[in-house]
């Protein structure tokens, strides 16, 4: 009994209600132990449901079941009491004498094993109480991802000993887990929508380049601003040298700088214009006479016609259904990937992407302010800087 008393004070094995060794011990949510019959009798006879030890109140009578780990500890204690008070002696056959040494050794072996069981049970109780405390803390947590990460561990069996009678029932946590999963799913969907809407464009804008329009490539009807950032539609032809780089009669202009590798992004304010073309072209495209804008001719462009007809100039062209009329269009080119993408900058939404582009030479930004449209399309196309504000 001295060894058992050293491992666990005897008073901890007594119910504080009946003051007797536990019978069918149960554990309350606050971690205190009572006989099952004692605690139910106390709660059934009282209008207030609370713990007799710490006075913690419960809104309703908690569902509690036999603490099988603690019950094993109590049963071991009972056996030790019986064994120490009246240790049965083995029967001796006629002519034999019972060996006191053997009896003593067997008793010591039993006591050592009992102490081992008590030690293991103590570890189990400590671990289960710690898990119970963490589960209580997780019940009302707003960190649902942390909850989902911790629940599988908290619901796993104790680590120090395999108890055939003991298990943690996952169904007790199903409601909490479902609510957490639902909230995490909602958050993930929201984040995915945000990434689809704005994340991709934000990443592409990191490759913004300073585009300055090249007057040597501008059609004679195009009016460029002194800084090379605006391309307007003039009413009269300007007298300009008829050099090989100049587009004529197609009303368009290229950027001064071409790109032979990597990624680059620029954006153009189109405002309320009713006609325009934007994109990128190969350096070797035909610049004289009528041209057909399509990838096989070195053009990767999107256009607006009649104020509301948007098309990606594939072969054949693709009619685009846009929910809103873009005011600023972003153009992103990935040379090695062979893609050209267009975005509505204000709405941070995707317009169209050309894929499988075969780039084998320098690529230039391409703008066309297009026709006058009876004076409704005189506003210039404007190269606008990228705002990196959050």
C-alpha positions as a printed Julia matrix, in Angstrom:
390×3 Matrix{Float64}:
   0.0     0.0     0.0
   2.91    2.33    0.61
   4.01    2.04   -3.04
   0.5     2.73   -4.29
   0.14    5.65   -1.9
   3.34    7.18   -3.21
   2.13    6.97   -6.83
  -1.29    8.54   -6.21
  -2.7    10.05   -2.98
  -5.52    7.83   -1.75
  -7.92   10.75   -1.38
  -7.86   11.27   -5.15
  -9.56    7.89   -5.53
 -12.52    8.94   -3.35
 -15.67   10.63   -4.6
 -16.11   14.02   -2.91
 -19.88   13.48   -2.77
 -20.09   10.07   -1.03
 -16.52   10.1     0.37
 -16.08    6.5    -0.78
 -13.76    4.9    -3.37
 -15.19    5.65   -6.79
 -17.87    3.43   -8.25
 -18.28    3.77  -12.02
 -16.3     7.06  -12.11
 -17.26    9.77  -14.61
 -15.47   13.02  -15.5
 -17.25   16.37  -15.9
 -16.31   18.82  -18.69
 -14.32   20.8   -16.12
 -12.13   17.75  -15.37
 -13.42   16.6   -11.94
 -14.34   13.0   -11.1
 -17.4    11.61   -9.29
 -19.31    8.38   -8.95
 -21.8     8.18  -11.81
 -24.74    7.6    -9.49
 -23.64   10.37   -7.08
 -23.35   13.15   -9.65
 -26.57   12.21  -11.45
 -28.44   12.06   -8.15
 -27.08   15.47   -7.16
 -28.0    17.1   -10.49
 -31.44   15.44  -10.64
 -32.31   16.79   -7.18
 -31.15   20.36   -7.85
 -32.46   23.19  -10.01
 -28.89   24.29  -10.73
 -26.5    22.1   -12.72
 -22.94   22.76  -11.66
 -19.72   21.01  -10.61
 -19.7    20.28   -6.84
 -15.92   20.81   -6.74
 -15.31   24.05   -8.68
 -18.95   25.29   -8.95
 -18.67   25.68  -12.7
 -22.24   26.05  -14.02
 -23.61   24.17  -17.04
 -26.5    25.45  -19.13
 -27.81   21.89  -19.36
 -26.83   18.59  -17.79
 -23.67   17.46  -19.67
 -23.54   14.09  -21.35
 -20.94   12.09  -19.43
 -19.93    8.45  -19.64
 -17.79    6.1   -17.61
 -14.15    7.21  -17.58
 -12.79    3.74  -18.39
  -9.17    4.77  -17.88
  -9.9     6.12  -14.4
 -12.13    3.12  -13.64
  -9.18    0.8   -14.32
  -7.13    2.83  -11.86
  -9.84    2.53   -9.17
 -10.26   -1.2    -9.8
  -6.51   -1.66   -9.44
  -6.67    0.25   -6.16
  -9.5    -1.97   -4.88
  -7.51   -5.1    -5.74
  -4.47   -3.73   -3.93
  -6.59   -3.13   -0.81
  -7.94   -6.68   -0.88
  -4.53   -8.16   -1.65
  -2.75   -6.33    1.15
  -5.36   -7.15    3.84
  -5.76  -10.84    3.08
  -3.23  -12.2     0.62
  -4.35  -15.74   -0.2
  -1.75  -18.41    0.43
  -1.31  -21.2    -2.09
  -2.53  -24.56   -0.87
   0.22  -27.0     0.04
   0.02  -30.62   -0.9
   0.6   -33.25    1.79
   4.22  -33.24    2.92
   4.89  -29.7     1.44
   5.46  -26.37    3.21
   4.36  -23.08    1.64
   7.41  -20.91    0.75
   7.2   -17.46    2.32
   9.88  -16.15   -0.05
   7.89  -17.16   -3.13
   4.75  -15.55   -1.77
   6.63  -12.37   -0.98
   8.2   -12.21   -4.47
   4.84  -12.78   -6.14
   3.31  -10.02   -4.03
   6.12   -7.65   -4.96
   5.71   -8.48   -8.65
   2.0    -7.75   -8.42
   2.69   -4.45   -6.67
   5.29   -3.43   -9.28
   2.86   -4.18  -12.1
   0.14   -2.26  -10.29
   2.47    0.71   -9.93
   3.28    0.55  -13.66
  -0.43    0.53  -14.52
  -1.07    3.44  -12.15
   1.79    5.41  -13.71
   0.47    4.75  -17.21
  -3.03    5.7   -16.16
  -1.75    8.92  -14.64
  -0.11    9.79  -17.97
  -3.32    8.93  -19.81
  -5.4    11.1   -17.48
  -3.0    14.04  -17.82
  -3.01   13.72  -21.63
  -6.8    13.39  -21.83
  -7.33   16.38  -19.55
  -4.96   18.42  -21.71
  -6.85   17.38  -24.86
 -10.18   18.16  -23.21
  -8.94   21.65  -22.34
  -7.76   22.23  -25.92
 -11.08   20.98  -27.33
 -12.92   23.43  -25.08
 -10.73   26.25  -26.39
 -11.27   25.17  -30.01
 -15.06   25.0   -29.62
 -15.49   28.75  -30.13
 -12.36   29.5   -32.15
 -12.59   31.62  -35.3
  -9.38   30.08  -36.66
 -11.13   27.29  -38.55
  -8.04   26.13  -40.41
  -6.23   25.61  -37.08
  -9.28   23.71  -35.81
  -9.19   21.31  -38.76
  -5.46   20.79  -38.3
  -5.77   19.98  -34.58
  -8.96   17.85  -34.5
  -7.47   14.67  -36.07
  -4.77   14.61  -33.36
  -7.14   15.41  -30.51
  -9.52   12.66  -31.67
  -6.78   10.02  -31.93
  -6.33    7.38  -29.18
  -3.98    8.17  -26.24
  -0.34    7.58  -27.01
   1.02    5.81  -23.93
  -1.16    2.67  -23.73
  -3.68    0.75  -25.84
  -6.97    0.54  -23.9
  -9.39   -1.85  -25.54
 -12.36   -0.3   -23.72
 -11.39    3.29  -24.43
 -11.89    5.42  -27.55
 -12.67    9.0   -28.46
 -15.83    9.15  -30.54
 -15.43   11.31  -33.66
 -19.2    11.83  -33.91
 -19.0    14.1   -30.85
 -16.98   16.55  -32.94
 -18.83   16.14  -36.26
 -20.99   19.24  -35.8
 -18.03   21.43  -34.92
 -15.97   20.0   -37.75
 -18.75   20.47  -40.3
 -19.22   24.09  -39.28
 -15.47   24.67  -39.53
 -15.29   22.97  -42.92
 -18.22   25.04  -44.18
 -16.56   28.28  -43.09
 -13.17   27.24  -44.5
 -14.87   26.3   -47.8
 -16.57   29.69  -47.9
 -13.29   31.48  -47.19
 -11.47   29.43  -49.85
 -14.14   30.15  -52.46
 -13.95   33.85  -51.65
 -10.16   33.8   -51.88
 -10.26   31.89  -55.17
 -12.73   34.38  -56.61
 -10.49   37.22  -55.47
  -7.41   35.57  -56.98
  -9.21   34.91  -60.25
 -10.46   38.47  -60.33
  -7.45   40.45  -59.2
  -4.53   38.25  -58.19
  -3.48   37.32  -61.71
  -3.64   40.9   -62.96
  -1.7    42.18  -59.93
   1.04   39.65  -60.58
   1.22   40.58  -64.25
   1.37   44.29  -63.47
   4.72   43.65  -61.79
   6.1    43.32  -65.32
   4.92   46.79  -66.38
   7.17   48.53  -68.93
   7.38   52.15  -70.01
   5.81   52.26  -73.48
   6.57   55.3   -75.66
   4.95   55.37  -79.1
   7.2    55.56  -82.16
   6.34   58.48  -84.52
   8.23   56.78  -87.36
   5.62   53.98  -87.37
   2.49   56.16  -86.97
  -0.02   56.49  -89.83
  -0.17   60.09  -91.18
  -3.64   60.56  -89.66
  -2.45   59.77  -86.14
  -1.64   62.63  -83.79
   0.91   61.71  -81.12
   1.41   63.7   -77.93
   4.91   65.16  -77.36
   5.65   62.55  -74.66
   4.6    59.69  -76.96
   1.91   58.49  -74.53
  -1.23   59.4   -76.54
  -2.38   58.43  -80.03
  -5.31   60.48  -81.34
  -7.18   60.54  -84.64
  -6.45   63.64  -86.7
  -8.87   65.02  -89.26
  -6.17   65.75  -91.81
  -3.19   63.81  -93.07
   0.12   65.03  -91.73
   3.04   65.46  -94.08
   5.52   62.85  -92.83
   8.34   60.86  -94.47
   7.11   57.7   -96.16
   9.61   55.43  -94.44
   9.42   51.59  -94.48
   8.41   51.41  -90.81
   5.28   53.56  -91.22
   1.8    52.0   -91.43
  -0.23   53.19  -94.42
  -3.17   53.1   -95.02
  -3.98   51.2   -91.76
  -4.36   53.72  -88.92
  -2.06   52.37  -86.21
   1.25   52.9   -84.38
   3.84   50.79  -82.54
   5.86   51.32  -79.4
   9.5    52.34  -79.78
  10.83   49.39  -77.78
  10.44   45.77  -78.83
  10.91   42.63  -76.71
  12.81   39.5   -77.65
  12.27   37.53  -74.41
  10.69   37.59  -70.95
   7.41   39.16  -69.87
   6.04   42.66  -70.3
   2.83   44.49  -69.45
   1.33   47.82  -70.49
  -2.13   49.35  -70.19
  -4.11   51.74  -72.36
  -7.05   53.95  -71.42
  -9.71   53.59  -74.12
 -12.39   55.62  -72.32
 -15.63   56.06  -74.27
 -14.14   55.41  -77.71
 -16.35   53.44  -80.09
 -13.55   51.91  -82.2
 -10.01   50.76  -81.26
  -7.47   47.95  -81.63
  -4.87   46.9   -79.03
  -2.27   44.16  -78.68
   1.2    43.17  -79.83
   2.7    42.44  -83.26
   5.85   40.97  -84.74
   8.48   43.39  -86.0
   8.24   41.9   -89.5
   4.48   42.46  -90.04
   3.37   44.0   -93.33
   2.96   47.77  -92.87
   1.9    48.83  -96.37
  -1.5    48.23  -97.95
  -4.45   46.56  -96.29
  -3.61   44.02  -93.6
  -5.51   41.24  -91.85
  -4.98   41.12  -88.1
  -4.61   37.48  -87.11
  -1.91   35.42  -85.36
  -0.6    33.76  -88.51
   0.16   37.26  -89.88
   1.97   38.28  -86.69
  -0.93   40.14  -84.96
  -2.32   39.26  -81.51
  -4.98   41.9   -80.96
  -8.41   42.62  -79.48
 -10.69   45.23  -81.05
 -13.88   47.23  -80.45
 -16.34   48.09  -83.2
 -19.62   50.06  -83.15
 -19.22   50.89  -79.47
 -20.16   47.45  -78.09
 -18.79   44.67  -80.32
 -15.6    43.24  -78.84
 -13.62   40.57  -80.71
 -10.4    38.65  -80.25
  -8.85   38.55  -83.71
  -8.14   34.84  -83.88
  -8.7    32.94  -87.12
 -11.68   33.14  -87.27
 -12.31   36.03  -84.86
 -14.06   35.34  -81.55
 -16.93   37.5   -80.29
 -16.32   38.45  -76.65
 -19.15   38.86  -74.16
 -18.1    41.5   -71.62
 -20.31   42.39  -68.65
 -19.03   45.95  -68.59
 -17.4    48.31  -71.04
 -13.69   48.48  -70.1
 -12.21   51.95  -69.6
  -8.59   50.8   -69.37
  -7.25   47.62  -71.0
  -4.12   45.84  -69.74
  -1.99   43.78  -72.16
   0.41   41.11  -70.82
   2.82   39.1   -72.97
   4.85   36.07  -71.87
   7.38   35.51  -74.67
   8.61   32.08  -73.58
   5.14   30.83  -72.62
   3.72   32.07  -75.93
   0.7    33.88  -74.47
  -0.88   37.34  -74.83
  -3.57   38.24  -72.26
  -5.99   41.16  -72.05
  -7.66   42.51  -68.87
 -10.25   45.06  -67.81
  -8.07   47.02  -65.35
 -10.86   48.74  -63.39
 -12.77   45.48  -62.8
  -9.55   43.45  -62.57
 -11.19   40.87  -64.81
  -9.86   38.73  -67.64
 -10.96   39.56  -71.2
  -9.1    37.08  -73.42
  -5.82   35.15  -73.79
  -4.09   34.08  -77.0
  -2.2    30.82  -76.43
   0.33   28.85  -78.47
   1.82   32.04  -79.9
   4.98   31.31  -81.91
   7.3    34.19  -81.1
  10.58   34.04  -82.99
  11.46   37.73  -83.33
  11.03   41.06  -81.57
   7.47   41.87  -80.36
   6.1    45.44  -80.17
   3.08   47.06  -78.45
   0.39   47.9   -81.05
  -2.33   50.61  -80.88
  -4.96   51.78  -83.32
  -7.29   54.74  -82.49
  -9.25   53.7   -85.63
 -11.83   55.75  -87.59
 -13.57   59.03  -86.64
 -17.06   57.44  -86.43
 -18.78   60.75  -87.29
 -16.8    62.55  -84.6
 -17.68   60.1   -81.79
 -14.25   58.43  -81.8
 -11.86   61.39  -81.76
 -10.55   60.8   -78.21
  -6.97   59.47  -78.09
  -5.76   56.15  -76.79
  -3.61   56.89  -73.73
  -0.74   54.81  -72.34
  -1.31   54.97  -68.57
   1.08   54.12  -65.73
   0.41   51.17  -63.43
  -0.76   51.96  -59.91
   0.92   49.66  -57.36
  -1.21   50.8   -54.41
  -2.72   48.01  -52.29
